[in-house]
Amino acid sequence: MSKNLIVIGGGAGGPSAAAEAKRADPSLTVTIMEQGEHVSYAA
Ligand SMILES: Cc1cc2nc3c(=O)[nH]c(=O)nc-3n(C[C@H](O)[C@H](O)[C@H](O)COP(=O)(O)OP(=O)(O)OC[C@H]3O[C@@H](n4cnc5c(N)ncnc54)[C@H](O)[C@@H]3O)c2cc1C
């Protein structure tokens, strides 16, 4: 059965946590929920 991870917050911490979880388990389905208009961006 596939596993789902929901991350609340698209600031600095949320996408980092989501990426790390995906690295640890590539089969995870990860969804980031951000209440604001923009998510974190770093070139
Ligand atoms: C004035 C100021 C200046 C700063 N300047 C710098 C700087 O120059 N350099 C630096 O490295 N750091 C700086 N920081 C610190 C930096 O902003 C924080 O360390 C960093 O943003 C923390 O990241 P975070 O992901 O933990 O939290 P946040 O960045 O606060 O991200 C949390 C996110 O969760 C979202 N959220 C909250 N509740 C919900 C909900 N219920 N549903 C959906 N989304 C939700 C919010 O909208 C937000 O986008 C500054 C901070 C402040 C206040």
PDB file of the backbone (N, CA, C, O) and the ligand in Angstrom, with CONECT records:
HET    LIG  A 101      53
ATOM      1  N   MET A   1       0.847  -1.194   0.000  1.00  0.00           N
ATOM      2  CA  MET A   1       0.000   0.000   0.000  1.00  0.00           C
ATOM      3  C   MET A   1       0.890   1.254   0.000  1.00  0.00           C
ATOM      4  O   MET A   1       1.858   1.330   0.757  1.00  0.00           O
ATOM      5  N   SER A   2       0.560   2.229  -0.845  1.00  0.00           N
ATOM      6  CA  SER A   2       1.395   3.422  -0.928  1.00  0.00           C
ATOM      7  C   SER A   2       1.159   4.322   0.290  1.00  0.00           C
ATOM      8  O   SER A   2       0.075   4.359   0.872  1.00  0.00           O
ATOM      9  N   LYS A   3       2.221   5.039   0.641  1.00  0.00           N
ATOM     10  CA  LYS A   3       2.135   5.920   1.800  1.00  0.00           C
ATOM     11  C   LYS A   3       2.071   7.366   1.339  1.00  0.00           C
ATOM     12  O   LYS A   3       2.707   7.749   0.356  1.00  0.00           O
ATOM     13  N   ASN A   4       1.300   8.156   2.056  1.00  0.00           N
ATOM     14  CA  ASN A   4       1.151   9.573   1.745  1.00  0.00           C
ATOM     15  C   ASN A   4       1.693  10.401   2.900  1.00  0.00           C
ATOM     16  O   ASN A   4       1.488  10.075   4.069  1.00  0.00           O
ATOM     17  N   LEU A   5       2.386  11.476   2.552  1.00  0.00           N
ATOM     18  CA  LEU A   5       2.875  12.407   3.560  1.00  0.00           C
ATOM     19  C   LEU A   5       2.359  13.790   3.210  1.00  0.00           C
ATOM     20  O   LEU A   5       2.554  14.270   2.093  1.00  0.00           O
ATOM     21  N   ILE A   6       1.703  14.427   4.161  1.00  0.00           N
ATOM     22  CA  ILE A   6       1.247  15.798   3.950  1.00  0.00           C
ATOM     23  C   ILE A   6       2.083  16.714   4.819  1.00  0.00           C
ATOM     24  O   ILE A   6       2.146  16.540   6.036  1.00  0.00           O
ATOM     25  N   VAL A   7       2.729  17.696   4.193  1.00  0.00           N
ATOM     26  CA  VAL A   7       3.562  18.662   4.898  1.00  0.00           C
ATOM     27  C   VAL A   7       2.801  19.981   4.925  1.00  0.00           C
ATOM     28  O   VAL A   7       2.415  20.502   3.879  1.00  0.00           O
ATOM     29  N   ILE A   8       2.586  20.517   6.114  1.00  0.00           N
ATOM     30  CA  ILE A   8       1.902  21.804   6.243  1.00  0.00           C
ATOM     31  C   ILE A   8       2.953  22.904   6.310  1.00  0.00           C
ATOM     32  O   ILE A   8       3.778  22.929   7.223  1.00  0.00           O
ATOM     33  N   GLY A   9       2.921  23.811   5.341  1.00  0.00           N
ATOM     34  CA  GLY A   9       3.840  24.941   5.328  1.00  0.00           C
ATOM     35  C   GLY A   9       4.850  24.839   4.206  1.00  0.00           C
ATOM     36  O   GLY A   9       5.571  23.848   4.094  1.00  0.00           O
ATOM     37  N   GLY A  10       4.901  25.870   3.372  1.00  0.00           N
ATOM     38  CA  GLY A  10       5.816  25.890   2.232  1.00  0.00           C
ATOM     39  C   GLY A  10       6.913  26.921   2.409  1.00  0.00           C
ATOM     40  O   GLY A  10       7.419  27.467   1.428  1.00  0.00           O
ATOM     41  N   GLY A  11       7.286  27.194   3.655  1.00  0.00           N
ATOM     42  CA  GLY A  11       8.387  28.128   3.917  1.00  0.00           C
ATOM     43  C   GLY A  11       9.718  27.410   3.752  1.00  0.00           C
ATOM     44  O   GLY A  11       9.887  26.605   2.836  1.00  0.00           O
ATOM     45  N   ALA A  12      10.655  27.700   4.636  1.00  0.00           N
ATOM     46  CA  ALA A  12      11.975  27.062   4.540  1.00  0.00           C
ATOM     47  C   ALA A  12      11.911  25.593   4.945  1.00  0.00           C
ATOM     48  O   ALA A  12      12.462  24.725   4.268  1.00  0.00           O
ATOM     49  N   GLY A  13      11.244  25.333   6.037  1.00  0.00           N
ATOM     50  CA  GLY A  13      11.275  23.990   6.617  1.00  0.00           C
ATOM     51  C   GLY A  13      10.458  22.959   5.862  1.00  0.00           C
ATOM     52  O   GLY A  13      10.878  21.810   5.725  1.00  0.00           O
ATOM     53  N   GLY A  14       9.283  23.366   5.368  1.00  0.00           N
ATOM     54  CA  GLY A  14       8.371  22.409   4.732  1.00  0.00           C
ATOM     55  C   GLY A  14       8.973  21.704   3.528  1.00  0.00           C
ATOM     56  O   GLY A  14       9.023  20.474   3.508  1.00  0.00           O
ATOM     57  N   PRO A  15       9.431  22.440   2.525  1.00  0.00           N
ATOM     58  CA  PRO A  15      10.021  21.787   1.353  1.00  0.00           C
ATOM     59  C   PRO A  15      11.271  20.978   1.691  1.00  0.00           C
ATOM     60  O   PRO A  15      11.532  19.948   1.070  1.00  0.00           O
ATOM     61  N   SER A  16      12.056  21.449   2.689  1.00  0.00           N
ATOM     62  CA  SER A  16      13.235  20.672   3.103  1.00  0.00           C
ATOM     63  C   SER A  16      12.803  19.322   3.657  1.00  0.00           C
ATOM     64  O   SER A  16      13.377  18.286   3.322  1.00  0.00           O
ATOM     65  N   ALA A  17      11.789  19.349   4.504  1.00  0.00           N
ATOM     66  CA  ALA A  17      11.290  18.098   5.090  1.00  0.00           C
ATOM     67  C   ALA A  17      10.717  17.188   4.009  1.00  0.00           C
ATOM     68  O   ALA A  17      10.928  15.975   4.028  1.00  0.00           O
ATOM     69  N   ALA A  18       9.986  17.791   3.062  1.00  0.00           N
ATOM     70  CA  ALA A  18       9.372  17.008   1.988  1.00  0.00           C
ATOM     71  C   ALA A  18      10.448  16.347   1.126  1.00  0.00           C
ATOM     72  O   ALA A  18      10.329  15.175   0.771  1.00  0.00           O
ATOM     73  N   ALA A  19      11.502  17.105   0.789  1.00  0.00           N
ATOM     74  CA  ALA A  19      12.572  16.564  -0.051  1.00  0.00           C
ATOM     75  C   ALA A  19      13.318  15.450   0.675  1.00  0.00           C
ATOM     76  O   ALA A  19      13.653  14.428   0.075  1.00  0.00           O
ATOM     77  N   GLU A  20      13.575  15.647   1.956  1.00  0.00           N
ATOM     78  CA  GLU A  20      14.295  14.641   2.730  1.00  0.00           C
ATOM     79  C   GLU A  20      13.472  13.358   2.836  1.00  0.00           C
ATOM     80  O   GLU A  20      14.010  12.257   2.726  1.00  0.00           O
ATOM     81  N   ALA A  21      12.170  13.509   3.048  1.00  0.00           N
ATOM     82  CA  ALA A  21      11.298  12.329   3.142  1.00  0.00           C
ATOM     83  C   ALA A  21      11.289  11.562   1.823  1.00  0.00           C
ATOM     84  O   ALA A  21      11.316  10.331   1.810  1.00  0.00           O
ATOM     85  N   LYS A  22      11.250  12.294   0.725  1.00  0.00           N
ATOM     86  CA  LYS A  22      11.233  11.674  -0.598  1.00  0.00           C
ATOM     87  C   LYS A  22      12.554  10.970  -0.898  1.00  0.00           C
ATOM     88  O   LYS A  22      12.574   9.911  -1.525  1.00  0.00           O
ATOM     89  N   ARG A  23      13.672  11.576  -0.440  1.00  0.00           N
ATOM     90  CA  ARG A  23      14.976  10.920  -0.596  1.00  0.00           C
ATOM     91  C   ARG A  23      14.994   9.609   0.170  1.00  0.00           C
ATOM     92  O   ARG A  23      15.485   8.594  -0.324  1.00  0.00           O
ATOM     93  N   ALA A  24      14.453   9.642   1.387  1.00  0.00           N
ATOM     94  CA  ALA A  24      14.477   8.452   2.245  1.00  0.00           C
ATOM     95  C   ALA A  24      13.566   7.360   1.698  1.00  0.00           C
ATOM     96  O   ALA A  24      13.873   6.173   1.812  1.00  0.00           O
ATOM     97  N   ASP A  25      12.441   7.766   1.103  1.00  0.00           N
ATOM     98  CA  ASP A  25      11.484   6.789   0.573  1.00  0.00           C
ATOM     99  C   ASP A  25      10.877   7.341  -0.722  1.00  0.00           C
ATOM    100  O   ASP A  25       9.853   8.023  -0.687  1.00  0.00           O
ATOM    101  N   PRO A  26      11.520   7.041  -1.879  1.00  0.00           N
ATOM    102  CA  PRO A  26      11.062   7.593  -3.154  1.00  0.00           C
ATOM    103  C   PRO A  26       9.628   7.183  -3.526  1.00  0.00           C
ATOM    104  O   PRO A  26       9.008   7.812  -4.383  1.00  0.00           O
ATOM    105  N   SER A  27       9.111   6.147  -2.892  1.00  0.00           N
ATOM    106  CA  SER A  27       7.755   5.711  -3.238  1.00  0.00           C
ATOM    107  C   SER A  27       6.687   6.565  -2.541  1.00  0.00           C
ATOM    108  O   SER A  27       5.500   6.456  -2.849  1.00  0.00           O
ATOM    109  N   LEU A  28       7.118   7.411  -1.603  1.00  0.00           N
ATOM    110  CA  LEU A  28       6.155   8.262  -0.880  1.00  0.00           C
ATOM    111  C   LEU A  28       5.451   9.231  -1.829  1.00  0.00           C
ATOM    112  O   LEU A  28       6.058   9.752  -2.765  1.00  0.00           O
ATOM    113  N   THR A  29       4.182   9.460  -1.578  1.00  0.00           N
ATOM    114  CA  THR A  29       3.485  10.552  -2.241  1.00  0.00           C
ATOM    115  C   THR A  29       3.471  11.722  -1.263  1.00  0.00           C
ATOM    116  O   THR A  29       2.872  11.642  -0.191  1.00  0.00           O
ATOM    117  N   VAL A  30       4.137  12.808  -1.646  1.00  0.00           N
ATOM    118  CA  VAL A  30       4.286  13.945  -0.736  1.00  0.00           C
ATOM    119  C   VAL A  30       3.487  15.133  -1.262  1.00  0.00           C
ATOM    120  O   VAL A  30       3.595  15.503  -2.430  1.00  0.00           O
ATOM    121  N   THR A  31       2.696  15.713  -0.392  1.00  0.00           N
ATOM    122  CA  THR A  31       1.915  16.902  -0.738  1.00  0.00           C
ATOM    123  C   THR A  31       2.278  18.016   0.234  1.00  0.00           C
ATOM    124  O   THR A  31       2.233  17.833   1.450  1.00  0.00           O
ATOM    125  N   ILE A  32       2.637  19.166  -0.311  1.00  0.00           N
ATOM    126  CA  ILE A  32       2.911  20.338   0.538  1.00  0.00           C
ATOM    127  C   ILE A  32       1.708  21.266   0.458  1.00  0.00           C
ATOM    128  O   ILE A  32       1.244  21.600  -0.632  1.00  0.00           O
ATOM    129  N   MET A  33       1.208  21.681   1.613  1.00  0.00           N
ATOM    130  CA  MET A  33       0.088  22.624   1.648  1.00  0.00           C
ATOM    131  C   MET A  33       0.576  23.949   2.230  1.00  0.00           C
ATOM    132  O   MET A  33       1.079  24.002   3.352  1.00  0.00           O
ATOM    133  N   GLU A  34       0.418  25.009   1.450  1.00  0.00           N
ATOM    134  CA  GLU A  34       0.866  26.343   1.876  1.00  0.00           C
ATOM    135  C   GLU A  34      -0.327  27.290   1.826  1.00  0.00           C
ATOM    136  O   GLU A  34      -1.004  27.393   0.803  1.00  0.00           O
ATOM    137  N   GLN A  35      -0.577  27.975   2.927  1.00  0.00           N
ATOM    138  CA  GLN A  35      -1.741  28.861   2.971  1.00  0.00           C
ATOM    139  C   GLN A  35      -1.515  30.154   2.191  1.00  0.00           C
ATOM    140  O   GLN A  35      -2.466  30.794   1.744  1.00  0.00           O
ATOM    141  N   GLY A  36      -0.254  30.527   2.034  1.00  0.00           N
ATOM    142  CA  GLY A  36       0.052  31.766   1.333  1.00  0.00           C
ATOM    143  C   GLY A  36       0.082  31.576  -0.170  1.00  0.00           C
ATOM    144  O   GLY A  36      -0.217  30.503  -0.694  1.00  0.00           O
ATOM    145  N   GLU A  37       0.455  32.661  -0.851  1.00  0.00           N
ATOM    146  CA  GLU A  37       0.441  32.667  -2.311  1.00  0.00           C
ATOM    147  C   GLU A  37       1.692  32.006  -2.906  1.00  0.00           C
ATOM    148  O   GLU A  37       1.660  31.502  -4.028  1.00  0.00           O
ATOM    149  N   HIS A  38       2.790  32.014  -2.144  1.00  0.00           N
ATOM    150  CA  HIS A  38       4.069  31.560  -2.679  1.00  0.00           C
ATOM    151  C   HIS A  38       4.692  30.489  -1.792  1.00  0.00           C
ATOM    152  O   HIS A  38       4.453  30.441  -0.585  1.00  0.00           O
ATOM    153  N   VAL A  39       5.489  29.639  -2.412  1.00  0.00           N
ATOM    154  CA  VAL A  39       6.283  28.686  -1.643  1.00  0.00           C
ATOM    155  C   VAL A  39       7.740  29.120  -1.716  1.00  0.00           C
ATOM    156  O   VAL A  39       8.133  29.957  -2.528  1.00  0.00           O
ATOM    157  N   SER A  40       8.519  28.514  -0.832  1.00  0.00           N
ATOM    158  CA  SER A  40       9.937  28.836  -0.748  1.00  0.00           C
ATOM    159  C   SER A  40      10.630  28.639  -2.090  1.00  0.00           C
ATOM    160  O   SER A  40      10.307  27.706  -2.825  1.00  0.00           O
ATOM    161  N   TYR A  41      11.585  29.516  -2.415  1.00  0.00           N
ATOM    162  CA  TYR A  41      12.324  29.414  -3.665  1.00  0.00           C
ATOM    163  C   TYR A  41      13.796  29.719  -3.407  1.00  0.00           C
ATOM    164  O   TYR A  41      14.127  30.726  -2.780  1.00  0.00           O
ATOM    165  N   ALA A  42      14.654  28.870  -3.879  1.00  0.00           N
ATOM    166  CA  ALA A  42      16.086  29.154  -3.823  1.00  0.00           C
ATOM    167  C   ALA A  42      16.694  28.652  -5.114  1.00  0.00           C
ATOM    168  O   ALA A  42      16.513  27.489  -5.474  1.00  0.00           O
ATOM    169  N   ALA A  43      17.403  29.501  -5.808  1.00  0.00           N
ATOM    170  CA  ALA A  43      17.994  29.116  -7.093  1.00  0.00           C
ATOM    171  C   ALA A  43      19.101  28.101  -6.862  1.00  0.00           C
ATOM    172  O   ALA A  43      19.730  27.645  -7.817  1.00  0.00           O
TER     173      ALA A  43
HETATM  174  C1  LIG A 101      11.738  39.885   9.646  1.00  0.00           C
HETATM  175  C2  LIG A 101      12.471  38.593   9.409  1.00  0.00           C
HETATM  176  C3  LIG A 101      13.649  38.599   8.644  1.00  0.00           C
HETATM  177  C4  LIG A 101      14.366  37.420   8.426  1.00  0.00           C
HETATM  178  N1  LIG A 101      15.481  37.478   7.677  1.00  0.00           N
HETATM  179  C5  LIG A 101      16.170  36.350   7.430  1.00  0.00           C
HETATM  180  C6  LIG A 101      17.338  36.380   6.599  1.00  0.00           C
HETATM  181  O1  LIG A 101      17.758  37.427   6.090  1.00  0.00           O
HETATM  182  N2  LIG A 101      18.005  35.222   6.389  1.00  0.00           N
HETATM  183  C7  LIG A 101      17.583  34.032   6.946  1.00  0.00           C
HETATM  184  O2  LIG A 101      18.241  33.025   6.724  1.00  0.00           O
HETATM  185  N3  LIG A 101      16.482  33.991   7.731  1.00  0.00           N
HETATM  186  C8  LIG A 101      15.780  35.117   7.998  1.00  0.00           C
HETATM  187  N4  LIG A 101      14.675  35.062   8.782  1.00  0.00           N
HETATM  188  C9  LIG A 101      14.303  33.782   9.412  1.00  0.00           C
HETATM  189  C10 LIG A 101      13.572  32.909   8.409  1.00  0.00           C
HETATM  190  O3  LIG A 101      12.486  33.608   7.844  1.00  0.00           O
HETATM  191  C11 LIG A 101      13.055  31.711   9.200  1.00  0.00           C
HETATM  192  O4  LIG A 101      14.091  31.074   9.893  1.00  0.00           O
HETATM  193  C12 LIG A 101      12.440  30.683   8.252  1.00  0.00           C
HETATM  194  O5  LIG A 101      11.506  31.283   7.403  1.00  0.00           O
HETATM  195  C13 LIG A 101      11.741  29.616   9.090  1.00  0.00           C
HETATM  196  O6  LIG A 101      11.209  28.665   8.185  1.00  0.00           O
HETATM  197  P1  LIG A 101      10.034  27.732   8.594  1.00  0.00           P
HETATM  198  O7  LIG A 101       9.749  26.868   7.402  1.00  0.00           O
HETATM  199  O8  LIG A 101      10.328  27.064   9.894  1.00  0.00           O
HETATM  200  O9  LIG A 101       8.806  28.717   8.904  1.00  0.00           O
HETATM  201  P2  LIG A 101       8.077  29.728   7.922  1.00  0.00           P
HETATM  202  O10 LIG A 101       9.007  30.364   6.961  1.00  0.00           O
HETATM  203  O11 LIG A 101       7.299  30.614   8.861  1.00  0.00           O
HETATM  204  O12 LIG A 101       7.102  28.813   7.073  1.00  0.00           O
HETATM  205  C14 LIG A 101       5.893  28.308   7.585  1.00  0.00           C
HETATM  206  C15 LIG A 101       4.894  28.298   6.443  1.00  0.00           C
HETATM  207  O13 LIG A 101       3.741  27.592   6.856  1.00  0.00           O
HETATM  208  C16 LIG A 101       2.614  28.240   6.333  1.00  0.00           C
HETATM  209  N5  LIG A 101       1.482  27.826   7.154  1.00  0.00           N
HETATM  210  C17 LIG A 101       1.290  28.067   8.468  1.00  0.00           C
HETATM  211  N6  LIG A 101       0.145  27.521   8.887  1.00  0.00           N
HETATM  212  C18 LIG A 101      -0.399  26.908   7.804  1.00  0.00           C
HETATM  213  C19 LIG A 101      -1.592  26.157   7.600  1.00  0.00           C
HETATM  214  N7  LIG A 101      -2.451  25.907   8.599  1.00  0.00           N
HETATM  215  N8  LIG A 101      -1.865  25.686   6.365  1.00  0.00           N
HETATM  216  C20 LIG A 101      -1.007  25.905   5.334  1.00  0.00           C
HETATM  217  N9  LIG A 101       0.147  26.603   5.468  1.00  0.00           N
HETATM  218  C21 LIG A 101       0.451  27.100   6.696  1.00  0.00           C
HETATM  219  C22 LIG A 101       2.935  29.718   6.402  1.00  0.00           C
HETATM  220  O14 LIG A 101       2.175  30.441   5.470  1.00  0.00           O
HETATM  221  C23 LIG A 101       4.429  29.700   6.049  1.00  0.00           C
HETATM  222  O15 LIG A 101       4.650  29.883   4.662  1.00  0.00           O
HETATM  223  C24 LIG A 101      13.930  36.210   9.023  1.00  0.00           C
HETATM  224  C25 LIG A 101      12.741  36.205   9.777  1.00  0.00           C
HETATM  225  C26 LIG A 101      12.019  37.366   9.978  1.00  0.00           C
HETATM  226  C27 LIG A 101      10.740  37.355  10.796  1.00  0.00           C
CONECT  174  175
CONECT  175  174  176  225
CONECT  176  175  177
CONECT  177  176  178  223
CONECT  178  177  179
CONECT  179  178  180  186
CONECT  180  179  181  182
CONECT  181  180
CONECT  182  180  183
CONECT  183  182  184  185
CONECT  184  183
CONECT  185  183  186
CONECT  186  179  185  187
CONECT  187  186  188  223
CONECT  188  187  189
CONECT  189  188  190  191
CONECT  190  189
CONECT  191  189  192  193
CONECT  192  191
CONECT  193  191  194  195
CONECT  194  193
CONECT  195  193  196
CONECT  196  195  197
CONECT  197  196  198  199  200
CONECT  198  197
CONECT  199  197
CONECT  200  197  201
CONECT  201  200  202  203  204
CONECT  202  201
CONECT  203  201
CONECT  204  201  205
CONECT  205  204  206
CONECT  206  205  207  221
CONECT  207  206  208
CONECT  208  207  209  219
CONECT  209  208  210  218
CONECT  210  209  211
CONECT  211  210  212
CONECT  212  211  213  218
CONECT  213  212  214  215
CONECT  214  213
CONECT  215  213  216
CONECT  216  215  217
CONECT  217  216  218
CONECT  218  209  212  217
CONECT  219  208  220  221
CONECT  220  219
CONECT  221  206  219  222
CONECT  222  221
CONECT  223  177  187  224
CONECT  224  223  225
CONECT  225  175  224  226
CONECT  226  225
END
